[in-house]
Amino acid sequence: MKRPSPRTRNFIAAFIGITPFVLGGYAACIEPRWLEVTEHSIELPVAAPLTIAHVSDLHLRRIGAVETATLDAVAAAHPDLIVVTGDLFDRAPAKTSAAEFLSRLQAPLGVWYVPGNWEHWVDPEAQTPGIATTSAGLLINRAAEVRGDLWIVGLDDALAGTPRPDEALSNVPVGVATLALFHSPAFFSRIADRIDLGLAGHMHGGQIRVPFVGAIVTLSGSGPYVHGWYREGRASLYVSRGIGMTILPLRFACRPELAIIRVNPKM
């Protein structure tokens, strides 16, 4: 085998040397701002179709490029219902931006929000200041009727809070479709036999994924649920990759996600 020329060897060495910087720049500056809108469909025992926009894990510092893209994408989807599954912010000064973000969401069946672990950690005495001034409905261990054939149940975060499913489900009529919101997806196994659809976040899809391997880090509170669809008994769960980042300000092979879920009547 012919030995590579000095010029070829220099090119290979330069390529190997520069690749980590290129990938690092992409993971830090490009992918975190590159929103992906994913489209899904599911059949539930509802009387008429509806569209749900699922937002999660914004980890807001301010309303920047990816947050603006998310607001625009939600509006373009014309959802009947918007849900936000926690970790709106992870530092106290961003609570104002979180309230502003929620105030810019609108849907005929409402905007509904549950807290994540960071809301508890940042301000345990007042997890959602400013939220009351928006049109978003805060659900912590309670349920609300959003349509005659659909109830929405919001649970406190299982990692940092105290979810009370019995309390939350106590007023839900028998026979209606039940949509449950909770932040940490590991809770799904505790409630799957009592709901039709669960929506969660928390894991960020791993945030940094290795091709053909997947997420290299699993967070406490996630269990086996990293990203995408899961099923247990009669219930389905969708875990969003979320919008923001935590710990490391990087995303790789794991773009920010807004999930649009089309619900059709079960035949």
Beta strands, then each sheet from edge to edge (+ up, - down):
strand 1: 36-44
strand 2: 50-55
strand 3: 81-85
strand 4: 111-114
strand 5: 137-138
strand 6: 142-147
strand 7: 150-154
strand 8: 177-181
strand 9: 197-200
strand 10: 209-210
strand 11: 214-215
strand 12: 228-232
strand 13: 235-239
strand 14: 257-265
sheet 1: 1+ 14+ 2- 3- 4- 5-
sheet 2: 6+ 7- 8- 9- 13- 12+
sheet 3: 10+ 11-
end
